[in-house]
Each structure stands twice: as structure tokens, then as C-alpha cells.
Amino acid sequence: MKRFVVGSVLGSMLAVTTLVNGQENASPKINSPAVTSKDDLAQLIDFLLKNGDESSFKSHLAPAIGLPSAMPVKVETISEVQHGKDKSLHECYLVYEQTPNDSLTQGKRPVCLYIKRQTTSGHDDEAKFFRISLEGQLEKVVMILSKRDNDGKIIPGGSVAREQDIESSETKKEFAAEMSATKKWLKTQQKLLATRSTSPAASAAAASAR
């Protein structure tokens, strides 16, 4: 499936200006309480590792959203809606490190998660990235504002990344809604997988493999 934005669009920008509450280079807050249970988080991580599509946050995008460099990810689309040129995309990413010699992690050691909500209205594009630690803490929220040309492509060099206050009531409310939607999606996917595994076709395939 064609990705709306990972590294191929935002990651190909020539320049990104990073602002935090109107100031550059402000330090992120990372001491927020856990916003989701460890069990929910473990299930989400496991699902992404086993079923997510391989992609990456490219080198031009990674620093803007709080990563030291380009990193591989496993990604799943939560929802995608399009009306003409207007679009809305909700995705979940698991950032990981390659560990080819580590059998415990099966070659992929989880680093953190991102939930992304992206909307396009006319020529205006807004992508908001919510970074979540493996302990379930909201560590960082970055909003990237861009412009699209008449063909719907991001105009290089004109994007601005603004870090949001993760302690604000507005950010907390918005993030809670994103997590709720993600959890509902995960439960639906888990039910679909369970149904497929118990279907007659799946049972026949398992029997023939013995």
C-alpha cells in the first residue's frame, strides 16, 4: 500500500525549521506519567513487530521528530480517509534497532513508538507525531506544517516543525483520543487474526503441513 508520509515525502524535504513554543532548540519534557498500560503497550509492540510493514524515518525527518538519525520502523495504518485532495491519515510506528546477533529480539530491538495524525486540506498539510516510550510515557509531540503544490506534493524547504507542550490539557486530551483509537483498532485486528487462524481453510492448511 502506498504510504502517505514516512520518509518518501516529509523525509525528502530539503530543510526543516524546528521551533518549540516560538523558540529554537528547547529541551523536551520526558517526565510525564504513563499514559497507557504496559499490557496494552506490549500487545501493540508485538503486533507491529509481527505484522507491520517495513519502512523507515529518513535522515531529513528523524531529527525533526526527536530521533538522532534515520531509523527503521514497522508501521501500520490505523485509518485513512480521502475526499478529493483532502486527506486524513492515522498511523502507528514502532522504531527499532537492528540486532542481527540477538536471538531474544529476533534481530529487532524496540526503541520507541510514534502515533502520527496527518491531515491535508487544500494546499495545507499538518502532520503531528506523538512519541511514546516503551514504558508508556508520552515523551514528545511534534507538529510539522507544510505546503503542497497543485499536484499534491510537499514543497521542499518550506516545512516547519513545532514541538508541542506535552503537559498542556489540550495535548493530553488529543493524545488520549489518539491512543483510544489505536487500542480499538488493535483489538479489531487481533479478532480478525484469531478468526483467520480458526477458519476451515487455516485448519486444513495446518493439517497438510504436519
Summary of the structure (lengths in Angstrom):
residues: 210
radius of gyration: 18.4
end to end distance: 33.2
largest distance: 63.2
contacts: 635
relative contact order: 0.18
helix: 29%
strand: 39%
